[in-house]
Amino acid sequence: MEEIVFVTHNKGKIASAKKQLNGVDFKVFEYDLEEPRSDDIKYISEYKVKEAYQLVNKPCISLDCGFWIDELDGFPRAFVNFALDTIGIEGMLKLMENKENRKCRFTECLSYYDGKEIHQFMGKHEGFLSKKVLGNDSEKKWSDLWYIFKPLGYEKTLAEMTDEERKNRTRYESVNAMTEFAKWYKKEF
């Protein structure tokens, strides 16, 4: 098995990869990849993994995520970082004041590129938006959305959950892109 490089600066994604890519030999190259303006997380992930490959010239993975709020016609979609930088989670909650439909979801795409072929793995995590910011800070968080996202089947935000609860939450209509990639990679290599 050849070593894979995960090019990211997101500490939460790195912590998650260490846990979920069990048995896959990878190292982290901390770098802030360019993110193209697009509403398509598959396109963004592919673009970033090809940029990563150009940097390290080794097989790479890139993970990109989007966040969809049903009541807001999917906003912020793939523009999560822009939304967090401008209106923040408080602004998202303000947009949702007096709204009954609080369904939302994370979607994710992990792209693997070996210099010749792209393989993409999709993930989805259903849930509901809390009515206020809840929970504690953690090095394992991917974004501030952890304070307002309640996974399907739970009454707690990700930021309120224990490590064990976060680990077991995949039993509720959840597909993890890293886990799907790890299964494929171990079978292929």
C-alpha positions in Angstrom: 0.0 0.0 0.0 1.4 3.4 -1.0 1.2 6.2 1.4 -1.5 8.8 0.8 -1.2 12.5 1.6 -4.2 14.3 3.1 -3.6 18.0 2.2 -5.6 20.1 4.7 -5.2 22.6 7.5 -8.5 21.7 9.2 -7.6 20.2 12.6 -11.0 18.6 12.9 -10.7 16.8 9.6 -7.2 15.6 10.5 -8.5 14.2 13.9 -11.4 12.5 12.1 -9.2 11.0 9.4 -6.9 9.5 12.1 -9.8 7.7 13.5 -11.8 6.8 10.4 -8.9 5.8 8.1 -7.8 3.1 10.4 -5.5 0.7 8.4 -4.8 3.3 5.6 -1.2 4.6 5.6 -1.5 8.4 5.3 0.3 11.5 6.3 -0.9 15.1 6.6 0.5 18.0 4.6 -0.9 21.1 6.2 -1.8 23.6 3.5 -4.7 25.8 2.7 -5.8 24.7 -0.8 -7.6 27.1 -3.2 -11.3 26.6 -3.1 -13.1 27.4 -6.4 -16.4 29.2 -6.3 -19.0 26.5 -7.0 -22.1 25.0 -5.5 -20.9 21.5 -6.4 -18.9 19.8 -3.7 -17.8 17.0 -6.0 -16.3 19.6 -8.4 -14.6 21.5 -5.5 -13.2 18.3 -4.0 -11.8 17.1 -7.4 -10.3 20.6 -8.0 -8.6 20.6 -4.6 -7.3 17.0 -4.8 -5.7 17.8 -8.2 -4.1 20.9 -6.7 -2.9 18.8 -3.8 -1.3 16.3 -6.1 0.6 19.1 -7.9 2.1 20.1 -4.5 3.2 16.7 -3.3 3.3 14.5 -6.4 1.9 11.5 -4.4 -1.6 10.0 -4.2 -3.8 12.4 -2.3 -7.2 12.8 -0.7 -9.3 15.9 -0.3 -12.5 16.2 1.6 -15.0 19.0 1.0 -18.3 19.5 2.8 -21.6 21.4 2.3 -24.4 22.2 4.7 -28.0 22.3 3.5 -30.9 23.9 5.5 -34.2 22.8 3.9 -36.3 25.8 5.0 -33.7 28.1 3.4 -33.8 26.3 0.0 -30.5 24.6 0.9 -28.6 27.7 2.0 -25.6 27.8 2.6 -24.9 24.7 0.4 -21.2 24.5 -0.6 -20.7 28.1 0.5 -20.4 27.2 4.2 -17.1 29.0 4.9 -18.4 32.2 3.3 -21.6 32.0 5.3 -19.7 31.4 8.5 -17.3 34.2 7.8 -20.1 36.7 7.0 -23.2 35.9 9.1 -21.9 33.2 11.3 -23.9 30.6 13.1 -25.8 33.3 14.9 -26.9 34.7 11.6 -28.1 31.3 10.4 -30.1 30.9 13.5 -31.6 34.4 13.0 -32.7 33.4 9.5 -34.4 30.4 11.1 -36.3 32.3 13.8 -40.0 31.2 14.0 -39.4 28.5 11.4 -40.8 25.0 12.1 -38.9 23.0 9.5 -35.4 22.7 11.0 -34.2 19.8 8.8 -30.7 20.1 7.6 -27.8 17.9 6.5 -24.0 17.8 6.0 -22.9 16.4 2.6 -19.4 15.5 1.9 -17.2 14.3 -0.9 -13.8 12.7 -0.4 -11.7 12.6 -3.6 -8.7 10.3 -4.1 -6.3 11.1 -6.9 -3.2 9.0 -7.8 -2.1 11.2 -10.7 -4.1 9.2 -13.2 -7.6 8.5 -11.9 -10.1 10.3 -9.6 -12.3 8.2 -7.3 -15.0 10.0 -5.3 -16.9 8.9 -2.2 -20.0 10.7 -1.0 -21.3 11.0 2.6 -24.4 12.5 4.1 -25.4 13.2 7.7 -29.1 14.1 8.3 -30.1 16.2 11.3 -31.9 19.3 12.6 -30.9 22.8 13.4 -31.0 23.7 17.1 -32.7 27.0 18.1 -29.6 28.3 19.9 -25.8 27.8 20.1 -25.1 24.8 22.4 -22.1 22.8 23.5 -18.4 23.1 24.2 -15.3 23.8 22.1 -13.3 20.9 20.8 -10.2 20.3 18.7 -12.2 17.6 16.9 -14.8 20.1 15.4 -14.7 20.7 11.7 -16.6 24.0 11.9 -18.8 26.1 14.1 -21.8 24.3 12.7 -21.2 21.7 15.4 -22.8 24.1 17.9 -26.1 24.1 16.0 -26.3 20.7 14.2 -28.3 17.9 16.0 -27.8 14.6 14.2 -30.9 12.6 13.4 -31.9 10.6 16.4 -30.3 12.9 19.0 -31.5 15.9 21.0 -27.9 17.2 21.4 -25.7 19.2 19.0 -22.4 17.6 17.9 -20.7 20.1 20.3 -22.7 18.7 23.3 -22.0 15.0 22.5 -19.3 12.9 24.0 -16.7 11.3 21.7 -18.6 8.0 22.1 -21.9 9.5 21.1 -20.3 11.2 18.0 -18.7 7.9 17.0 -21.9 5.9 17.3 -24.2 8.5 15.6 -23.6 6.9 12.2 -26.3 4.4 12.9 -29.0 7.0 11.9 -29.2 7.4 8.1 -25.6 8.6 8.0 -22.9 7.7 5.5 -19.3 8.8 6.1 -17.2 9.5 3.0 -13.9 8.7 4.8 -15.3 5.3 5.9 -16.5 4.5 2.4 -13.1 5.5 1.0 -11.2 3.4 3.6 -13.3 0.3 2.7 -12.7 0.8 -1.1 -9.0 1.5 -0.6 -8.3 -1.6 1.6 -10.1 -3.8 -1.0 -8.3 -2.3 -4.0 -4.8 -2.2 -2.4 
